[in-house]
Amino acid sequence: MKKSLLALAMMGAFSGAYAQSSVTIYGTVDAGLLKQTGTTTQVSKRDNNKLGFRGVEDLGSGLKALFQLEIRYESDTGTIENTSGANSRPLFQGQSRVGLQGDFGTIRFGRGLTAYQETSTGYEPWSGMPTPAGFQTDLHVAGYTSDPLSQVGNSRNRFSNAVFYNTPVYNGFQLNVTVAAKEANNSPAIIGRGTALAPQYPANAVPSANPYSVSATYTAPSFSLMAGGERNAVETKLWSVAAWVKPIADLKLMASYQHQDEGHTKAVNDTTKAWVVGANYTVGMGKILAGYGRKEPDGLPKTKQFSLGYEHNLSARTYLYIDASNKKAATKVNTFSLGVHHNF
């Protein structure tokens, strides 16, 4: 009898421990057809395809342990670009972070989107997706890259070897901060203010200053404001302000302004300014996306882009999409794409 009671007690203890922790497998599969000026029609993607693992463990007294690992893959070939070579990428390209969450906020360590890059996607019509119709990877960041001293092929909107902190939301306000260590990451040489024989940043260079990223937001039911700034490993600086407003429940209007300073690596023409305006409008089972933006780099042709898209929901997890854009700089490129997006 005593053995039976002991066994039941142990089973209860184990089941209680498991009930306090959870691991979620999630991901995205996105594929479709893409046609751009001067190219043949290709099977491509609108969004990043990913496979992720996210875990939470309740440690008691309001404290939780967190982890998240995210693999990137190409849906048209099934490949993961993490092998050696010119385009070597991390296995967990999307992110690999572990940390703690409590009344103090959330602190994590590892690799992930910077505070500014992660926050700013909410103020861009395509929600930060890397489709050519979207603005996030170029105009919405004024051509800026967060990670210039990484391997070729890496996502350039993340920090590796970094600490990430998010405050709790206080009456709609939140502050987000990312600081990266001065660690080399197998980068190619960057000539900068040097020469081909003596580049300013040799191959596998150490950052000349600690990269950092900051964003602050205020969000109410019908509007939101954001201000952000960032300095990368070669001391290029970016600052941005953005806002969105919902005059009615189904309509979201957004606008942003960005300013990039490359004075540390360029002697002339070191400033780039950009702005983007856009809208999302929900119509029944669908959503219309629209945006227009300009990028104005010193000494180079201005970039102008107009994009229009439509999403049609087949379920809560699956939608069909169609996008079209016209982007004009030194040359004009028209893009047309359609496809299927599925979350799991």
N, C-alpha and C positions, 0 to 999 in steps of 0.2 A: 504493500500500500504506500509506504514511504517512498519507494522507488518510483511508483506511478506519479505521486504528487511532485517529486523532484523533476521527473521528465516533463510534466505539464508546465511546471514553473520555468524550466529552461526554454521550452517551446514558446511560452509567452514572452519571455525576455527577448528571444531572437526575433519573433514576429514584430515586437515593439520597435526594435532597432531598425528592421527593414522598413517599417511604416514611416520612419522619420527621414528616410533618404529616398531619392528617386533619380533615375537616369532616363533621359528622353532621346530617342533617335529621330532626327528630322532631316529635311533636305528640300532641294528644288531640282526639278527637271524641266529644262526650257530648251526648245528647239524649233526652228522654222527656216524660212527661206529669206535670203538677203540679196538685194541687187543694188549696186552702187555704180555711179558713172564710171565708165571705162573698165569695168570688171564683169566677169560672167556671174550668173546666179549661183549662190553658194548656200549650203546648209549651215546655218549659224545660230546665234542665240541672242535673246534680248537681255536676259539677266544672267548672273553668274550661277552656274550649276554647282551644287554643294551637297555634301553629306556630312552631317554634324552629330555630335554627341554632347549633351548638356546634362549636368548633374547638380543636385542640391542635397545637402545633408543638414538636418536640423541638429545643432549642437546644444540647444537649450538656452534659456535666458535671452531669447531674441536673436541669438547669433547663428549664422548659417555658413557652411562651407560651400563654395561654388567651383565648378570647372566647366570649360567649354572647349571642344576640339572641333575644327571644321576643315574638311578636305575639299579642294576644288577639283573638278574634272570637266572634260569636254564631252558634251552629250553626243556630238556627231561622230566621235571616234572612240569614246569610252576611255580615253587616256588620262593619266594623272601625270602632269609634268613635274616629276620630282627626281628624275635621273640626272646623272652627271652630263655636262655639256654646256653649250653656250646659253641655253634657255633653262638651266636648272632652277627649279622652284622648290620651296619647302613642301613636305608632305601635307602639313597643316597650314596651307597657304592662307586660308580665311582667317583663322585665329587659333591660338593655343594659350589659354589663360586659366589660372587658378587663383582663388582669393577668398575673401571673407565679406559677409554682409551683416549689418546690424544697425542699431540706432545712429551710428556714426556715418552711415552711407555704405558704399561698396568700394573695396580696394582689391585690385587684381594685378597679377604679374605675368609677363610673357609677351605675346605678339597679338596685335589686333588693330582695328581702326583707331586712328587718333581721335581725341576728344572733338576737334573741329570737324574732321571728315565724317564722323559718325553722326554728329548733331545736324550738320548742314543738309543732309539728304532729305529732311522733312520740309525743306523750303525750295525744293526743285521739282518741276512737274512730273518727272519720271521716277521720283523717289530714290534718286541716286543710282539707278540701274545703268550699266555700262553700254547700253545700246547707242549706236551712232545718232539716233534721234534725240537722245537725252543730252543734258548739259553738264552733268556732274563732273565728268572726267576732263573737261577742258574749260569751258566758259565759266562754270559755276565755281571754279577754283582759280580762275585767271591764268590757266596754264601751269599752275604750281604743282610740284611733286613733294610729298611728305618724306619719301625715302630714296634720295638720289644715290646713296652709297650702299645700295643693295645689289644682289645679283641681277643680271639681265633676265627679264621675264617675270620678276616679282611684281606683285601689286604695289603700286607706288603711293597708296593712300593709307599706309599702315606704318606703325613703329614696331620693330623687334627689340628685344632686350629692354622692355619698358615697364613702368609702373602706371597703372590706370586708377584714377579715383573719381567717383561720382558722389556728390552730396545727396542726402535725401531731398525730396521736393518739399519746400517750405512755402506754403501759400502761393503755389504756382512757379516759384523760382527754383532753379537748379544750376549748380556749378559743376563743370567737368574738367579734369586736368589730366594730362598725360606727360610724363617725363621719361626720356630714353637715356640709357647709359652710353658712354663714349666707347663703343665696341665696334671692331671691324666686322664686315659681313660679306667678304668676298666680292667687293664691287670692282667694276672696271675703272680705269683711270678717268679723271675729269680734268681737262686742261685748264679751264677757268682763266685766271690771270697769269698762268704759267705758260709753258711751251710744250710742244709734243715730246721733247726730250726730257723736260722737267715739269710735268703737270702739277697744277696746284694741289690736286688730290691724286696721288699715285694709286695703282691698283691695290685693292684691299686696304684702303686708307681708313684711319680712325677719324671719327667726326671731330671737327675743330672746336665744337662747342656742344653741350648737351642739347639734343633736340627737345622741344617742348610744344605742347598744344593746349589751348584753353578755349572753352566755350561757356557761355552763360545764356540761359533761356528763361523767359517768362511765358507761361501758357495759361490761357483762360479758355472757356468753352468756345468762344467765337473768334479769338485771335491769338497770335503768338509772336514773340520777338526774340531775336537771337543776335549775339555779338560774339565774335571769335577771333583768335589770332594764333599763329603758329610760326616756329622757326625750325628749319630742318638741319641735317647734319653738315651742310655746306653753308649754313647761316643765311639762306634765303628766307625772307620773312613774308608772311601773308596776314592780312587782316580783312574782316568781312562783317557786314551787318545784313540782316535779312528779316523778313516778316511774312506772315500769312494772315488772312482774314476770311471769315465765312459770313458774308452778308445774308445768306440763307443756308439752310442745312446741307443742301446738295451742291453748293458752289464753294470752292476754295480758291482764292486769289493769292498769289505769292510774288515777292520781289526780293532781289538781293543785289548787293554791290560788293565787289572784291578788288583788292589792291595788292600787288605782288612787288617786292623789292629784291632784286638780285645783285645789289651793289657789291656784295662780298666777292662775287666771282666774275662780274662784268665791269669794265671800266666805263663803258658808254651804253646807252639804251638799256638801262637796267630796270625800268619800271613797266609793269603791265596792269592795266585797269580793265575791269569787265563788269557787266551787269546783265541780269536775266529777269524777265517777267514771265509769269505763267499762270495757268488755271487748270483745275480739275472740276469736271461737272458730271455728277451722277445722273443717269437717265435710265430709269427702270433697272434692268439687269446689266446695264453697261455703264461705262465711264469714258468721257471724252477728255483727252489730255492735249494741251496746247502751250507753246512757249516761244518766246523770241528773246535773243540775246546778242550782245556785242562784246568782243574782246579787242582791246586797243594796246598792243605792245609798242614800245618806243622803237622807231626806226624800221618797223615791219608792217606789212599790210594788215588792215583791220579784218577781223573775222566777224561775219554776220551769219546768224543761224535762225531759221524758222522751222518749227516742227509741229506736227499734228498727229495724234494717235487715238486709237479707240480700243477698249477692252470690253469683251462680252463674257460675263460670268456664266459658266455652265454648272458650277457648284460653288461651295464655299472655298474649295481648294484649287479649282481648275478654271482657267479662262483662255479664250482666244484673243489674239491681239493683231492689230495692223498699225504700222507706223510709217510716216513719210516725213522727210526733212530736206531742206535746202540749206547748204552750208557754203559760204563764199568767203574766200581769203584771197591768196594769189590766184587760185583757180576755184571753179564752182563744182561742188559734188552734190548730186541728188541721191538720196537713199530711200529705198522702199523695202519694207519687211513685213512678214506675217508669220504667225506661228502659234504654238500652244505652250502655256505655262502651267506647271502643276507643282503644288507644295504638298509635302507629306510629313 
